[in-house]
């Protein structure tokens, strides 16, 4: 099976909505990462059953709700169908902790690639520049 082109992972639903409304990216190839890793407990194995149960408690939701809100949108990432991954996270601590979580999961499960790190840095630079120009609204979830 041929790999699809690029999967764009966005820091949260608000960024996803904005990118979709403005048709900034191909919406079928973008997914939100709905987490707030800057607070609460966690464990070593990211997205394991233990991790998911801990994070559900942190967010005061059931494990089923955590699955619906956080894990289901990430299924394209988990499927491994994409040849490239572009990560769209801002420079603040909230976004950077989420970014580190995705990078740690990729490091443990998928690929170790300098090209992915370059693309992350490039996309972060673009996002910061656009935010400074007011092209992307600054919201807590974006």
N, C-alpha and C positions, 0 to 999 in steps of 0.2 A: 504494500500500500504506500503510495506517495504521500509525503508529509505536506500538510497545508503550509501556506506561506508564513505569516507572522501572527502570533497571539499577543495582543496588547492587554496587559494587566494594569488596571487603574486603581488608585488608592481610594476606594469607596464608591458608594452609589451616587453621591452628588456629582463627582467628577464624571462618572459613567453617564448620568443624565445630561450633563452639560455637553459632553463630547457627542452624545447621540443627537441632542437638539440642534447643535451647530453643524452636525454632519462632519465633524473634524476627522474622525476615523471611521473605517468600515465597521459598522456596529456588530456585524456577525462575527467579527474577529476581536472583540474587546469584551473583557469581563471585569467586574469590580472585585476588589479584595476587601470584604466587609469585616474588618477586625479593628481592634484598638490595642495593639500589643504593648503600648507604653504603660499599661497598668495591669495589675492582677497577676496571679500565679500562672505558671506554665510548667512544662516538663521537657525533657531532652528530645524526644522523638516527635517532631512536628507533624501534626495531623494524624497522630495515632489515636486510638480509642481513648487512652488516658488523657492525652492532650485535649481532645475535643470535649471530654467530660469536664475537665478543669476549666476550660475556657467558657463553656456553657454556664457553669456556676459563677464565674467572674461577671458575666453579662446578665445574670439572673434570668436565664431562659432554660428551657429543657434541652437535652441533647438533640431531640428531634428538631426543635426550633433552630438550634445552632447549625444543624445540618442544612436546613432550608435557607437560612440567611447567609451563612458563610461558606459552607462546603459545596453546595449544589452549583453556585455560580462558578466555582473553580474546576468543575469537571473537565472542561476543555484542557486545562493545564495538567490535570491528573492523567488524562487519556494519552498524553504524549504524541498527539497527532500533528503538532506544529514544529516546523523546522527552525523557527526563530521565535524568541520571546522578547518583547519590548516592555519594560517596566516604567510606569508613569507615576512617580512619587515625588512630592515636594521636599524642600530642604529642612522643614521643621521636625522636631523630635517625634511627633505623632507619626508622620509619614515615614521617617527614617527607621523607626522600630518595625513598622509594617514591611518596609523594603528589606530589612535585615532578615525578617522571618521568611520571606519568599526566597531570598538568596540562600539562606541556610537549608531550606527544603530542597532547592535545586542542587545545592552542593551535595546533599546526602543521597539524592535519588536519581537525578537526571544527568547532568553534564557539567563539566568544568571547562569553561571556554572564555578566552580573553575577549572574543568578539562580543559575547553577551555583556561583559563588564563595560566595554567601550560603548555599546549601545545604551546601557543604563546611564552612564555618565553623560552621554550626548543628549538623551531625552530629558534628564534632570536639568541640564543647562538650558534647553529649549523651554521647559516648563517654567523655570525661574524667570527667564527673559520675558516670556509672555505674561506671567503674573505681574511683573514689574510694569509692563505696558498696559495693564488692565484688560488684556484679552481673555484671561481666565479669572473668574471671580475667586477671591480668597474665602473659602469656607472651612469650617472645622473638619468636615468629612472629605473634602477634596484634597 
